[in-house]
Amino acid sequence: MQEMYKLEGTVLTVVLPQDVDHPVTDLVRRETDHIINQNYIRKIVFDFTHTEFMDSSGVGLLMGRYRAMGMRKESIQAVGVSRHIDRLLHLSGLHRYIEIQKAEEEEA
């Protein structure tokens, strides 16, 4: 898989794998904490383009990063979100706190 973390200015992009479960979220949490502590980050973009499965630990990851970013509006963005993941984000209430962009093929 390609590089999971991309830092461009003050924006950190995290490219998530096919399955976002507890082991993956633990790794992403630790690495994003490290990057946030070493750099000035204004926004974290989670790229769900390749993600087919996400459990509740993924919801916890997004909420935890929102808190780590100071609970600022528009500090967390989810892009390339499938219908399944979009439903999970809405059921959990995260859509109120983070910006969600659905996958292009599903927008039509």
N, CA, C and O atoms as a GROMACS GRO file, in nm:
protein
  432
    1MET      N    1   0.083  -0.119   0.000
    1MET     CA    2   0.000   0.000   0.000
    1MET      C    3   0.088   0.125   0.000
    1MET      O    4   0.202   0.123   0.047
    2GLN      N    5   0.033   0.233  -0.053
    2GLN     CA    6   0.106   0.358  -0.060
    2GLN      C    7   0.129   0.416   0.080
    2GLN      O    8   0.081   0.362   0.179
    3GLU      N    9   0.202   0.525   0.086
    3GLU     CA   10   0.230   0.592   0.213
    3GLU      C   11   0.098   0.629   0.281
    3GLU      O   12   0.007   0.683   0.218
    4MET      N   13   0.090   0.600   0.409
    4MET     CA   14  -0.035   0.621   0.482
    4MET      C   15  -0.053   0.765   0.531
    4MET      O   16  -0.166   0.810   0.547
    5TYR      N   17   0.057   0.836   0.553
    5TYR     CA   18   0.050   0.972   0.606
    5TYR      C   19   0.118   1.069   0.511
    5TYR      O   20   0.230   1.047   0.467
    6LYS      N   21   0.046   1.177   0.479
    6LYS     CA   22   0.101   1.280   0.391
    6LYS      C   23   0.084   1.414   0.461
    6LYS      O   24  -0.026   1.451   0.503
    7LEU      N   25   0.193   1.487   0.474
    7LEU     CA   26   0.191   1.618   0.539
    7LEU      C   27   0.217   1.724   0.434
    7LEU      O   28   0.324   1.728   0.373
    8GLU      N   29   0.119   1.811   0.414
    8GLU     CA   30   0.132   1.921   0.317
    8GLU      C   31   0.096   2.050   0.389
    8GLU      O   32  -0.021   2.081   0.409
    9GLY      N   33   0.198   2.125   0.426
    9GLY     CA   34   0.176   2.248   0.501
    9GLY      C   35   0.120   2.216   0.638
    9GLY      O   36   0.184   2.146   0.718
   10THR      N   37   0.000   2.266   0.666
   10THR     CA   38  -0.064   2.241   0.796
   10THR      C   39  -0.174   2.136   0.787
   10THR      O   40  -0.254   2.121   0.879
   11VAL      N   41  -0.177   2.063   0.674
   11VAL     CA   42  -0.281   1.960   0.654
   11VAL      C   43  -0.216   1.822   0.654
   11VAL      O   44  -0.124   1.795   0.577
   12LEU      N   45  -0.266   1.736   0.741
   12LEU     CA   46  -0.221   1.597   0.747
   12LEU      C   47  -0.328   1.510   0.684
   12LEU      O   48  -0.444   1.512   0.726
   13THR      N   49  -0.290   1.432   0.582
   13THR     CA   50  -0.382   1.339   0.518
   13THR      C   51  -0.345   1.198   0.561
   13THR      O   52  -0.229   1.158   0.553
   14VAL      N   53  -0.446   1.123   0.608
   14VAL     CA   54  -0.427   0.985   0.651
   14VAL      C   55  -0.505   0.897   0.554
   14VAL      O   56  -0.628   0.902   0.551
   15VAL      N   57  -0.433   0.816   0.475
   15VAL     CA   58  -0.496   0.725   0.380
   15VAL      C   59  -0.522   0.595   0.455
   15VAL      O   60  -0.430   0.523   0.493
   16LEU      N   61  -0.650   0.566   0.476
   16LEU     CA   62  -0.688   0.449   0.555
   16LEU      C   63  -0.690   0.322   0.469
   16LEU      O   64  -0.719   0.328   0.349
   17PRO      N   65  -0.660   0.207   0.530
   17PRO     CA   66  -0.657   0.081   0.456
   17PRO      C   67  -0.798   0.025   0.432
   17PRO      O   68  -0.898   0.089   0.466
   18GLN      N   69  -0.805  -0.093   0.373
   18GLN     CA   70  -0.932  -0.156   0.339
   18GLN      C   71  -1.018  -0.183   0.462
   18GLN      O   72  -1.138  -0.158   0.459
   19ASP      N   73  -0.958  -0.232   0.569
   19ASP     CA   74  -1.031  -0.258   0.694
   19ASP      C   75  -0.981  -0.168   0.804
   19ASP      O   76  -0.862  -0.166   0.834
   20VAL      N   77  -1.073  -0.092   0.863
   20VAL     CA   78  -1.038  -0.004   0.974
   20VAL      C   79  -1.098  -0.067   1.099
   20VAL      O   80  -1.217  -0.053   1.128
   21ASP      N   81  -1.012  -0.138   1.173
   21ASP     CA   82  -1.054  -0.206   1.295
   21ASP      C   83  -0.961  -0.165   1.408
   21ASP      O   84  -0.878  -0.075   1.392
   22HIS      N   85  -0.973  -0.230   1.524
   22HIS     CA   86  -0.899  -0.188   1.643
   22HIS      C   87  -0.747  -0.181   1.623
   22HIS      O   88  -0.688  -0.079   1.658
   23PRO      N   89  -0.681  -0.282   1.568
   23PRO     CA   90  -0.536  -0.272   1.550
   23PRO      C   91  -0.494  -0.154   1.461
   23PRO      O   92  -0.395  -0.087   1.488
   24VAL      N   93  -0.570  -0.130   1.355
   24VAL     CA   94  -0.538  -0.020   1.263
   24VAL      C   95  -0.561   0.114   1.333
   24VAL      O   96  -0.477   0.203   1.323
   25THR      N   97  -0.673   0.128   1.403
   25THR     CA   98  -0.702   0.256   1.468
   25THR      C   99  -0.600   0.287   1.577
   25THR      O  100  -0.565   0.403   1.597
   26ASP      N  101  -0.551   0.185   1.646
   26ASP     CA  102  -0.449   0.207   1.749
   26ASP      C  103  -0.321   0.261   1.686
   26ASP      O  104  -0.259   0.354   1.738
   27LEU      N  105  -0.281   0.202   1.573
   27LEU     CA  106  -0.162   0.247   1.501
   27LEU      C  107  -0.180   0.390   1.451
   27LEU      O  108  -0.091   0.474   1.468
   28VAL      N  109  -0.294   0.420   1.389
   28VAL     CA  110  -0.320   0.553   1.335
   28VAL      C  111  -0.325   0.656   1.448
   28VAL      O  112  -0.271   0.766   1.433
   29ARG      N  113  -0.386   0.621   1.558
   29ARG     CA  114  -0.394   0.714   1.672
   29ARG      C  115  -0.254   0.750   1.722
   29ARG      O  116  -0.224   0.868   1.742
   30ARG      N  117  -0.170   0.649   1.743
   30ARG     CA  118  -0.034   0.675   1.792
   30ARG      C  119   0.046   0.760   1.693
   30ARG      O  120   0.114   0.855   1.733
   31GLU      N  121   0.038   0.726   1.565
   31GLU     CA  122   0.116   0.799   1.465
   31GLU      C  123   0.066   0.942   1.446
   31GLU      O  124   0.147   1.034   1.434
   32THR      N  125  -0.066   0.962   1.444
   32THR     CA  126  -0.117   1.099   1.429
   32THR      C  127  -0.084   1.183   1.552
   32THR      O  128  -0.054   1.302   1.538
   33ASP      N  129  -0.089   1.125   1.671
   33ASP     CA  130  -0.049   1.198   1.792
   33ASP      C  131   0.096   1.244   1.779
   33ASP      O  132   0.129   1.358   1.811
   34HIS      N  133   0.182   1.154   1.732
   34HIS     CA  134   0.324   1.187   1.714
   34HIS      C  135   0.340   1.302   1.614
   34HIS      O  136   0.414   1.397   1.639
   35ILE      N  137   0.271   1.293   1.501
   35ILE     CA  138   0.282   1.396   1.397
   35ILE      C  139   0.228   1.530   1.448
   35ILE      O  140   0.287   1.634   1.423
   36ILE      N  141   0.115   1.527   1.519
   36ILE     CA  142   0.056   1.650   1.574
   36ILE      C  143   0.150   1.715   1.673
   36ILE      O  144   0.161   1.838   1.677
   37ASN      N  145   0.219   1.634   1.754
   37ASN     CA  146   0.312   1.689   1.854
   37ASN      C  147   0.438   1.746   1.790
   37ASN      O  148   0.501   1.834   1.848
   38GLN      N  149   0.477   1.698   1.672
   38GLN     CA  150   0.599   1.742   1.606
   38GLN      C  151   0.576   1.857   1.507
   38GLN      O  152   0.670   1.928   1.472
   39ASN      N  153   0.451   1.875   1.461
   39ASN     CA  154   0.420   1.974   1.357
   39ASN      C  155   0.297   2.054   1.395
   39ASN      O  156   0.216   2.012   1.478
   40TYR      N  157   0.284   2.172   1.332
   40TYR     CA  158   0.163   2.251   1.349
   40TYR      C  159   0.061   2.202   1.246
   40TYR      O  160   0.078   2.223   1.126
   41ILE      N  161  -0.045   2.138   1.293
   41ILE     CA  162  -0.148   2.082   1.207
   41ILE      C  163  -0.280   2.155   1.232
   41ILE      O  164  -0.325   2.165   1.347
   42ARG      N  165  -0.342   2.206   1.125
   42ARG     CA  166  -0.471   2.274   1.137
   42ARG      C  167  -0.587   2.184   1.097
   42ARG      O  168  -0.700   2.204   1.141
   43LYS      N  169  -0.557   2.083   1.011
   43LYS     CA  170  -0.664   1.997   0.962
   43LYS      C  171  -0.610   1.857   0.938
   43LYS      O  172  -0.499   1.840   0.888
   44ILE      N  173  -0.692   1.757   0.973
   44ILE     CA  174  -0.660   1.618   0.941
   44ILE      C  175  -0.766   1.568   0.844
   44ILE      O  176  -0.886   1.576   0.871
   45VAL      N  177  -0.720   1.517   0.730
   45VAL     CA  178  -0.809   1.462   0.628
   45VAL      C  179  -0.793   1.310   0.630
   45VAL      O  180  -0.684   1.258   0.607
   46PHE      N  181  -0.902   1.241   0.657
   46PHE     CA  182  -0.902   1.095   0.653
   46PHE      C  183  -0.957   1.052   0.518
   46PHE      O  184  -1.071   1.081   0.484
   47ASP      N  185  -0.873   0.982   0.441
   47ASP     CA  186  -0.910   0.936   0.307
   47ASP      C  187  -0.963   0.793   0.315
   47ASP      O  188  -0.888   0.699   0.340
   48PHE      N  189  -1.094   0.777   0.294
   48PHE     CA  190  -1.161   0.648   0.301
   48PHE      C  191  -1.175   0.581   0.164
   48PHE      O  192  -1.252   0.486   0.151
   49THR      N  193  -1.104   0.628   0.063
   49THR     CA  194  -1.119   0.578  -0.073
   49THR      C  195  -1.106   0.426  -0.082
   49THR      O  196  -1.182   0.362  -0.155
   50HIS      N  197  -1.011   0.368  -0.010
   50HIS     CA  198  -0.985   0.224  -0.018
   50HIS      C  199  -1.056   0.145   0.092
   50HIS      O  200  -1.045   0.022   0.096
   51THR      N  201  -1.127   0.212   0.179
   51THR     CA  202  -1.186   0.147   0.296
   51THR      C  203  -1.321   0.084   0.263
   51THR      O  204  -1.411   0.150   0.212
   52GLU      N  205  -1.333  -0.044   0.294
   52GLU     CA  206  -1.458  -0.118   0.272
   52GLU      C  207  -1.527  -0.151   0.404
   52GLU      O  208  -1.649  -0.170   0.406
   53PHE      N  209  -1.451  -0.158   0.514
   53PHE     CA  210  -1.507  -0.196   0.643
   53PHE      C  211  -1.452  -0.105   0.752
   53PHE      O  212  -1.332  -0.076   0.756
   54MET      N  213  -1.541  -0.061   0.840
   54MET     CA  214  -1.499   0.015   0.957
   54MET      C  215  -1.590  -0.022   1.072
   54MET      O  216  -1.712  -0.024   1.057
   55ASP      N  217  -1.531  -0.052   1.188
   55ASP     CA  218  -1.612  -0.083   1.305
   55ASP      C  219  -1.615   0.039   1.399
   55ASP      O  220  -1.570   0.147   1.362
   56SER      N  221  -1.667   0.020   1.517
   56SER     CA  222  -1.683   0.131   1.611
   56SER      C  223  -1.550   0.193   1.653
   56SER      O  224  -1.547   0.309   1.694
   57SER      N  225  -1.442   0.118   1.644
   57SER     CA  226  -1.312   0.176   1.680
   57SER      C  227  -1.273   0.286   1.581
   57SER      O  228  -1.200   0.378   1.617
   58GLY      N  229  -1.321   0.278   1.458
   58GLY     CA  230  -1.297   0.383   1.359
   58GLY      C  231  -1.370   0.511   1.396
   58GLY      O  232  -1.317   0.621   1.379
   59VAL      N  233  -1.491   0.496   1.448
   59VAL     CA  234  -1.567   0.612   1.497
   59VAL      C  235  -1.492   0.675   1.613
   59VAL      O  236  -1.481   0.798   1.622
   60GLY      N  237  -1.442   0.591   1.703
   60GLY     CA  238  -1.364   0.640   1.816
   60GLY      C  239  -1.237   0.712   1.773
   60GLY      O  240  -1.198   0.812   1.832
   61LEU      N  241  -1.174   0.661   1.668
   61LEU     CA  242  -1.053   0.724   1.615
   61LEU      C  243  -1.085   0.866   1.567
   61LEU      O  244  -1.014   0.960   1.602
   62LEU      N  245  -1.190   0.881   1.489
   62LEU     CA  246  -1.227   1.012   1.436
   62LEU      C  247  -1.265   1.108   1.548
   62LEU      O  248  -1.225   1.225   1.546
   63MET      N  249  -1.341   1.060   1.644
   63MET     CA  250  -1.381   1.146   1.757
   63MET      C  251  -1.259   1.184   1.841
   63MET      O  252  -1.248   1.298   1.886
   64GLY      N  253  -1.169   1.091   1.861
   64GLY     CA  254  -1.048   1.120   1.937
   64GLY      C  255  -0.959   1.221   1.868
   64GLY      O  256  -0.900   1.307   1.934
   65ARG      N  257  -0.949   1.214   1.735
   65ARG     CA  258  -0.868   1.312   1.661
   65ARG      C  259  -0.936   1.448   1.666
   65ARG      O  260  -0.868   1.550   1.670
   66TYR      N  261  -1.069   1.450   1.664
   66TYR     CA  262  -1.144   1.576   1.676
   66TYR      C  263  -1.112   1.642   1.809
   66TYR      O  264  -1.088   1.763   1.815
   67ARG      N  265  -1.110   1.563   1.916
   67ARG     CA  266  -1.076   1.617   2.048
   67ARG      C  267  -0.930   1.663   2.051
   67ARG      O  268  -0.900   1.769   2.106
   68ALA      N  269  -0.840   1.583   1.993
   68ALA     CA  270  -0.697   1.618   1.992
   68ALA      C  271  -0.671   1.749   1.916
   68ALA      O  272  -0.575   1.820   1.945
   69MET      N  273  -0.757   1.779   1.821
   69MET     CA  274  -0.741   1.903   1.743
   69MET      C  275  -0.813   2.020   1.810
   69MET      O  276  -0.831   2.125   1.748
   70GLY      N  277  -0.852   2.004   1.933
   70GLY     CA  278  -0.914   2.113   2.008
   70GLY      C  279  -1.061   2.131   1.981
   70GLY      O  280  -1.118   2.236   2.012
   71MET      N  281  -1.125   2.030   1.923
   71MET     CA  282  -1.268   2.031   1.894
   71MET      C  283  -1.307   2.153   1.811
   71MET      O  284  -1.413   2.213   1.831
   72ARG      N  285  -1.220   2.190   1.718
   72ARG     CA  286  -1.246   2.302   1.629
   72ARG      C  287  -1.329   2.258   1.509
   72ARG      O  288  -1.304   2.152   1.451
   73LYS      N  289  -1.424   2.338   1.474
   73LYS     CA  290  -1.506   2.311   1.357
   73LYS      C  291  -1.415   2.305   1.234
   73LYS      O  292  -1.324   2.386   1.221
   74GLU      N  293  -1.439   2.211   1.146
   74GLU     CA  294  -1.366   2.192   1.022
   74GLU      C  295  -1.221   2.148   1.042
   74GLU      O  296  -1.140   2.164   0.950
   75SER      N  297  -1.185   2.094   1.160
   75SER     CA  298  -1.048   2.047   1.181
   75SER      C  299  -1.030   1.903   1.133
   75SER      O  300  -0.918   1.858   1.112
   76ILE      N  301  -1.142   1.830   1.115
   76ILE     CA  302  -1.139   1.692   1.068
   76ILE      C  303  -1.227   1.680   0.944
   76ILE      O  304  -1.340   1.730   0.942
   77GLN      N  305  -1.175   1.613   0.842
   77GLN     CA  306  -1.252   1.592   0.720
   77GLN      C  307  -1.239   1.446   0.679
   77GLN      O  308  -1.130   1.387   0.688
   78ALA      N  309  -1.348   1.387   0.634
   78ALA     CA  310  -1.350   1.250   0.582
   78ALA      C  311  -1.384   1.258   0.434
   78ALA      O  312  -1.488   1.312   0.397
   79VAL      N  313  -1.296   1.205   0.349
   79VAL     CA  314  -1.318   1.210   0.204
   79VAL      C  315  -1.322   1.069   0.147
   79VAL      O  316  -1.268   0.976   0.205
   80GLY      N  317  -1.387   1.056   0.032
   80GLY     CA  318  -1.397   0.926  -0.034
   80GLY      C  319  -1.479   0.826   0.045
   80GLY      O  320  -1.452   0.706   0.042
   81VAL      N  321  -1.580   0.875   0.115
   81VAL     CA  322  -1.661   0.794   0.205
   81VAL      C  323  -1.765   0.714   0.126
   81VAL      O  324  -1.841   0.770   0.047
   82SER      N  325  -1.769   0.583   0.149
   82SER     CA  326  -1.869   0.497   0.084
   82SER      C  327  -2.004   0.513   0.154
   82SER      O  328  -2.013   0.575   0.260
   83ARG      N  329  -2.107   0.457   0.095
   83ARG     CA  330  -2.241   0.465   0.153
   83ARG      C  331  -2.245   0.400   0.291
   83ARG      O  332  -2.307   0.452   0.384
   84HIS      N  333  -2.179   0.285   0.304
   84HIS     CA  334  -2.176   0.212   0.432
   84HIS      C  335  -2.110   0.296   0.541
   84HIS      O  336  -2.163   0.307   0.652
   85ILE      N  337  -1.996   0.356   0.511
   85ILE     CA  338  -1.923   0.436   0.610
   85ILE      C  339  -2.000   0.564   0.640
   85ILE      O  340  -2.004   0.609   0.754
   86ASP      N  341  -2.061   0.623   0.537
   86ASP     CA  342  -2.141   0.744   0.557
   86ASP      C  343  -2.256   0.716   0.654
   86ASP      O  344  -2.286   0.798   0.741
   87ARG      N  345  -2.320   0.603   0.638
   87ARG     CA  346  -2.429   0.566   0.728
   87ARG      C  347  -2.378   0.551   0.871
   87ARG      O  348  -2.443   0.598   0.965
   88LEU      N  349  -2.263   0.487   0.888
   88LEU     CA  350  -2.204   0.469   1.020
   88LEU      C  351  -2.170   0.604   1.084
   88LEU      O  352  -2.192   0.624   1.204
   89LEU      N  353  -2.116   0.695   1.006
   89LEU     CA  354  -2.081   0.828   1.058
   89LEU      C  355  -2.205   0.907   1.098
   89LEU      O  356  -2.203   0.983   1.194
   90HIS      N  357  -2.314   0.889   1.022
   90HIS     CA  358  -2.438   0.958   1.057
   90HIS      C  359  -2.506   0.895   1.179
   90HIS      O  360  -2.556   0.966   1.266
   91LEU      N  361  -2.507   0.762   1.186
   91LEU     CA  362  -2.567   0.696   1.301
   91LEU      C  363  -2.494   0.730   1.431
   91LEU      O  364  -2.555   0.740   1.537
   92SER      N  365  -2.363   0.747   1.422
   92SER     CA  366  -2.284   0.779   1.540
   92SER      C  367  -2.292   0.927   1.577
   92SER      O  368  -2.252   0.966   1.687
   93GLY      N  369  -2.344   1.010   1.488
   93GLY     CA  370  -2.355   1.153   1.515
   93GLY      C  371  -2.232   1.233   1.475
   93GLY      O  372  -2.229   1.354   1.495
   94LEU      N  373  -2.132   1.168   1.420
   94LEU     CA  374  -2.009   1.237   1.383
   94LEU      C  375  -2.029   1.340   1.273
   94LEU      O  376  -1.950   1.434   1.261
   95HIS      N  377  -2.133   1.324   1.193
   95HIS     CA  378  -2.157   1.419   1.084
   95HIS      C  379  -2.177   1.561   1.135
   95HIS      O  380  -2.163   1.657   1.060
   96ARG      N  381  -2.210   1.575   1.263
   96ARG     CA  382  -2.229   1.708   1.323
   96ARG      C  383  -2.096   1.777   1.351
   96ARG      O  384  -2.091   1.899   1.366
   97TYR      N  385  -1.987   1.700   1.359
   97TYR     CA  386  -1.859   1.754   1.400
   97TYR      C  387  -1.753   1.755   1.290
   97TYR      O  388  -1.661   1.837   1.293
   98ILE      N  389  -1.766   1.665   1.193
   98ILE     CA  390  -1.664   1.657   1.088
   98ILE      C  391  -1.729   1.676   0.951
   98ILE      O  392  -1.848   1.648   0.932
   99GLU      N  393  -1.649   1.723   0.857
   99GLU     CA  394  -1.695   1.740   0.720
   99GLU      C  395  -1.682   1.606   0.647
   99GLU      O  396  -1.578   1.542   0.654
  100ILE      N  397  -1.788   1.564   0.578
  100ILE     CA  398  -1.789   1.436   0.509
  100ILE      C  399  -1.810   1.460   0.360
  100ILE      O  400  -1.903   1.529   0.319
  101GLN      N  401  -1.721   1.401   0.279
  101GLN     CA  402  -1.736   1.405   0.133
  101GLN      C  403  -1.749   1.262   0.084
  101GLN      O  404  -1.659   1.180   0.103
  102LYS      N  405  -1.862   1.233   0.021
  102LYS     CA  406  -1.885   1.097  -0.029
  102LYS      C  407  -1.796   1.066  -0.148
  102LYS      O  408  -1.745   1.157  -0.215
  103ALA      N  409  -1.777   0.937  -0.174
  103ALA     CA  410  -1.698   0.893  -0.289
  103ALA      C  411  -1.762   0.943  -0.417
  103ALA      O  412  -1.885   0.949  -0.426
  104GLU      N  413  -1.682   0.980  -0.515
  104GLU     CA  414  -1.730   1.039  -0.640
  104GLU      C  415  -1.830   0.952  -0.714
  104GLU      O  416  -1.930   1.002  -0.764
  105GLU      N  417  -1.804   0.821  -0.722
  105GLU     CA  418  -1.893   0.734  -0.798
  105GLU      C  419  -2.032   0.720  -0.734
  105GLU      O  420  -2.127   0.680  -0.801
  106GLU      N  421  -2.043   0.753  -0.605
  106GLU     CA  422  -2.170   0.743  -0.537
  106GLU      C  423  -2.247   0.874  -0.535
  106GLU      O  424  -2.364   0.876  -0.498
  107GLU      N  425  -2.182   0.984  -0.574
  107GLU     CA  426  -2.249   1.114  -0.575
  107GLU      C  427  -2.347   1.126  -0.690
  107GLU      O  428  -2.446   1.198  -0.680
  108ALA      N  429  -2.320   1.057  -0.798
  108ALA     CA  430  -2.403   1.069  -0.918
  108ALA      C  431  -2.538   1.004  -0.901
  108ALA      O  432  -2.620   1.006  -0.993
   0.00000   0.00000   0.00000
